[in-house]
Amino acid sequence: MTRAALPGSPFPSANLWKILSLTLLLCTTFTLPALAQEKEKLWRTLTVNGRGTQEIPTTIAQVSLGVEIQGKTAQEVQQEAARRSSAVVTFLKNQNVEKLQTTGIRLNPVYSYNNNVQRITGYAANNTVSFRIPIDQTGKLLDGAVKAGATQIDGISFVANDEAITRAQNDALAEATQNARQQANAVFSTLGLAPKEVVSIQVNNATPPPQPVLVRSGNLKLENAADVSTPVVGGEQEVEASVTLQISY
């Protein structure tokens, strides 16, 4: 059987088909072993998850406080809340607190119930702010904020500074990686297998949340402030990291 040559082809038809057949054979010869090697890597792998933790001291307090006022009319309550809140914000700015921001402004009616009848008896206004301050300055600052007009402390949480957290995260990652390798070596040694290479790495490294301290005080009254300062003691913050390794054997 004679195959026609392709139009414009410099090769005779018989030679052209021989070249194409050889090319396909070479592609198949080199591709199949490579695919087999890749499949073998995926089939013969061990996946381990390592964990590392670091404890670091907290140095910053995240504080939320505010002013709550109740009265007969909405205008009266709102004006008094604004006056006191302004005084508190001015005081906090003079103390050079960081990340000062308003976190809530509310004005709500106050109801009473008599014989299943609901009636508005007054209004309540609430303005809150949050800020950061070094822990060793927190107690004195809280006392000053109450003097300036704050009537409630909604909560305090403690965190380390950004530099300390970054260092701790790196140390936790190194610990997690070492932990994963130790687990893998233990498995390979027990089974009499030899590890070859790390074929996949997954890093999970989250910034730790602040350590919360549940504090809520309403209608604060400052007594003997000159003699006693509110004690505020920070703690430690845990930084955690995990690393997942896939190792061929």
Solvent accessible surface area in square Angstrom, and as a share of the most:
residue,aa,sasa,rsa
1,M,220,0.98
2,T,129,0.75
3,R,125,0.46
4,A,93,0.72
5,A,53,0.41
6,L,101,0.50
7,P,132,0.83
8,G,86,0.83
9,S,35,0.22
10,P,117,0.74
11,F,99,0.41
12,P,78,0.49
13,S,17,0.11
14,A,62,0.48
15,N,68,0.35
16,L,24,0.12
17,W,113,0.40
18,K,140,0.59
19,I,81,0.41
20,L,80,0.40
21,S,66,0.43
22,L,101,0.50
23,T,67,0.39
24,L,126,0.63
25,L,112,0.56
26,L,89,0.44
27,C,74,0.44
28,T,67,0.39
29,T,73,0.43
30,F,150,0.62
31,T,65,0.38
32,L,105,0.52
33,P,69,0.44
34,A,51,0.39
35,L,93,0.46
36,A,57,0.44
37,Q,113,0.50
38,E,96,0.43
39,K,106,0.45
40,E,82,0.37
41,K,78,0.33
42,L,122,0.61
43,W,190,0.67
44,R,103,0.38
45,T,28,0.16
46,L,36,0.18
47,T,82,0.48
48,V,12,0.07
49,N,82,0.42
50,G,0,0.00
51,R,126,0.46
52,G,1,0.01
53,T,39,0.23
54,Q,52,0.23
55,E,95,0.43
56,I,24,0.12
57,P,88,0.55
58,T,12,0.07
59,T,64,0.37
60,I,30,0.15
61,A,0,0.00
62,Q,49,0.22
63,V,0,0.00
64,S,31,0.20
65,L,1,0.00
66,G,3,0.03
67,V,2,0.01
68,E,54,0.24
69,I,22,0.11
70,Q,124,0.55
71,G,21,0.20
72,K,152,0.65
73,T,70,0.41
74,A,33,0.25
75,Q,126,0.56
76,E,92,0.41
77,V,1,0.00
78,Q,61,0.27
79,Q,109,0.48
80,E,48,0.21
81,A,0,0.00
82,A,49,0.38
83,R,146,0.53
84,R,76,0.28
85,S,18,0.12
86,S,69,0.44
87,A,42,0.32
88,V,3,0.02
89,V,39,0.22
90,T,73,0.43
91,F,44,0.18
92,L,0,0.00
93,K,126,0.53
94,N,107,0.55
95,Q,78,0.35
96,N,123,0.63
97,V,19,0.11
98,E,105,0.47
99,K,137,0.58
100,L,49,0.24
101,Q,110,0.49
102,T,84,0.49
103,T,75,0.43
104,G,17,0.16
105,I,114,0.58
106,R,122,0.45
107,L,73,0.36
108,N,74,0.38
109,P,50,0.31
110,V,51,0.29
111,Y,93,0.35
112,S,38,0.25
113,Y,151,0.58
114,N,107,0.55
115,N,132,0.68
116,N,156,0.80
117,V,93,0.54
118,Q,101,0.45
119,R,156,0.57
120,I,83,0.42
121,T,49,0.28
122,G,5,0.05
123,Y,57,0.22
124,A,17,0.13
125,A,0,0.00
126,N,10,0.05
127,N,19,0.10
128,T,12,0.07
129,V,13,0.07
130,S,9,0.06
131,F,0,0.00
132,R,49,0.18
133,I,4,0.02
134,P,57,0.36
135,I,21,0.10
136,D,129,0.67
137,Q,90,0.40
138,T,0,0.00
139,G,7,0.07
140,K,163,0.69
141,L,8,0.04
142,L,5,0.02
143,D,17,0.09
144,G,14,0.14
145,A,0,0.00
146,V,23,0.13
147,K,140,0.59
148,A,29,0.22
149,G,11,0.11
150,A,3,0.02
151,T,13,0.08
152,Q,4,0.02
153,I,18,0.09
154,D,38,0.20
155,G,17,0.16
156,I,13,0.07
157,S,20,0.13
158,F,10,0.04
159,V,7,0.04
160,A,2,0.01
161,N,55,0.28
162,D,99,0.51
163,E,111,0.50
164,A,16,0.13
165,I,18,0.09
166,T,72,0.42
167,R,148,0.54
168,A,4,0.03
169,Q,25,0.11
170,N,88,0.45
171,D,76,0.39
172,A,0,0.00
173,L,39,0.19
174,A,66,0.52
175,E,72,0.32
176,A,0,0.00
177,T,54,0.31
178,Q,101,0.45
179,N,50,0.25
180,A,0,0.00
181,R,95,0.35
182,Q,99,0.44
183,Q,70,0.31
184,A,1,0.00
185,N,75,0.38
186,A,59,0.46
187,V,55,0.32
188,F,5,0.02
189,S,88,0.57
190,T,116,0.68
191,L,116,0.58
192,G,67,0.64
193,L,63,0.32
194,A,73,0.57
195,P,60,0.38
196,K,141,0.60
197,E,82,0.37
198,V,55,0.32
199,V,55,0.32
200,S,49,0.32
201,I,115,0.58
202,Q,103,0.46
203,V,79,0.45
204,N,68,0.35
205,N,58,0.30
206,A,73,0.57
207,T,98,0.57
208,P,14,0.09
209,P,96,0.61
210,P,60,0.38
211,Q,61,0.27
212,P,98,0.62
213,V,59,0.34
214,L,176,0.87
215,V,47,0.27
216,R,166,0.61
217,S,35,0.23
218,G,53,0.51
219,N,119,0.61
220,L,51,0.25
221,K,170,0.72
222,L,64,0.32
223,E,130,0.59
224,N,108,0.56
225,A,26,0.20
226,A,104,0.81
227,D,119,0.61
228,V,99,0.57
229,S,62,0.40
230,T,57,0.33
231,P,113,0.71
232,V,29,0.17
233,V,124,0.71
234,G,27,0.26
235,G,41,0.39
236,E,105,0.47
237,Q,0,0.00
238,E,74,0.33
239,V,0,0.00
240,E,74,0.33
241,A,2,0.01
242,S,21,0.13
243,V,3,0.02
244,T,31,0.18
245,L,5,0.02
246,Q,50,0.22
247,I,4,0.02
248,S,4,0.02
249,Y,49,0.19
